Amino acid sequence: MPVMEKLKMFVVQEPVVAASCLIAGVGLFLPAVVRPMLDSFEASKQVPQPALNDHAAETRNKFSELLLGAAIVLCI
């Protein structure tokens, strides 16, 4: 246990340096461990994109309905 006693003495004598080391340790740990976990989680949730032709057809249909509705309103 002499290592723990030396560590305790260091923390008491140099609290700012000890806190900086702790913050640096967390800063090294988070990107190294959390980022790969997030990447694997996002990769499992990916959904395929719809085909561009389907989207274009939907947009044309909605636009046609909108124009038809506007024409009916103008005629009335």
C-alpha positions as CSV (number, residue, x, y, z in Angstrom):
1,M,0.0,0.0,0.0
2,P,2.9,2.4,-0.1
3,V,1.8,3.5,-3.6
4,M,-1.7,4.5,-2.3
5,E,-0.1,6.5,0.5
6,K,2.2,8.3,-1.9
7,L,-0.8,9.0,-4.2
8,K,-2.8,10.4,-1.2
9,M,0.1,12.6,-0.2
10,F,0.4,13.8,-3.8
11,V,-3.3,14.7,-3.9
12,V,-3.0,16.6,-0.6
13,Q,0.2,18.5,-1.6
14,E,-0.8,19.2,-5.2
15,P,-4.6,19.2,-5.6
16,V,-4.6,21.3,-8.8
17,V,-2.2,19.0,-10.5
18,A,-4.1,15.9,-9.3
19,A,-7.4,17.4,-10.6
20,S,-5.8,18.2,-13.9
21,C,-4.5,14.6,-14.2
22,L,-8.0,13.3,-13.4
23,I,-9.6,15.6,-16.0
24,A,-7.0,14.5,-18.6
25,G,-7.7,10.9,-17.8
26,V,-11.4,11.4,-18.4
27,G,-10.6,13.3,-21.6
28,L,-8.6,10.4,-22.9
29,F,-11.1,7.7,-21.8
30,L,-14.2,9.2,-23.3
31,P,-13.2,9.4,-26.9
32,A,-11.4,6.1,-26.8
33,V,-14.3,4.1,-25.4
34,V,-17.5,6.0,-26.0
35,R,-17.0,7.0,-29.6
36,P,-16.7,3.4,-30.9
37,M,-19.8,2.5,-28.9
38,L,-21.8,5.3,-30.5
39,D,-20.5,4.5,-34.0
40,S,-21.6,0.8,-33.6
41,F,-25.0,1.9,-32.3
42,E,-25.6,4.3,-35.2
43,A,-24.5,1.7,-37.7
44,S,-27.1,-0.7,-36.5
45,K,-29.9,2.0,-36.8
46,Q,-29.2,3.0,-40.4
47,V,-32.2,2.9,-42.7
48,P,-32.0,2.7,-46.5
49,Q,-32.7,5.9,-48.3
50,P,-35.8,5.9,-50.6
51,A,-35.1,6.0,-54.3
52,L,-35.0,9.5,-55.8
53,N,-37.5,8.6,-58.4
54,D,-40.1,7.7,-55.8
55,H,-39.5,11.0,-54.0
56,A,-39.8,13.0,-57.3
57,A,-43.0,11.2,-58.2
58,E,-44.5,12.0,-54.8
59,T,-43.5,15.7,-55.1
60,R,-45.1,15.9,-58.6
61,N,-48.3,14.3,-57.4
62,K,-48.6,16.7,-54.4
63,F,-47.8,19.7,-56.6
64,S,-50.4,18.6,-59.2
65,E,-53.0,18.2,-56.4
66,L,-52.1,21.7,-55.1
67,L,-52.4,23.2,-58.6
68,L,-55.7,21.5,-59.2
69,G,-57.1,22.7,-55.9
70,A,-55.9,26.3,-56.7
71,A,-57.5,26.1,-60.1
72,I,-60.8,25.0,-58.6
73,V,-60.8,27.8,-56.0
74,L,-60.0,30.3,-58.7
75,C,-62.9,29.1,-60.9
76,I,-65.4,29.4,-58.1
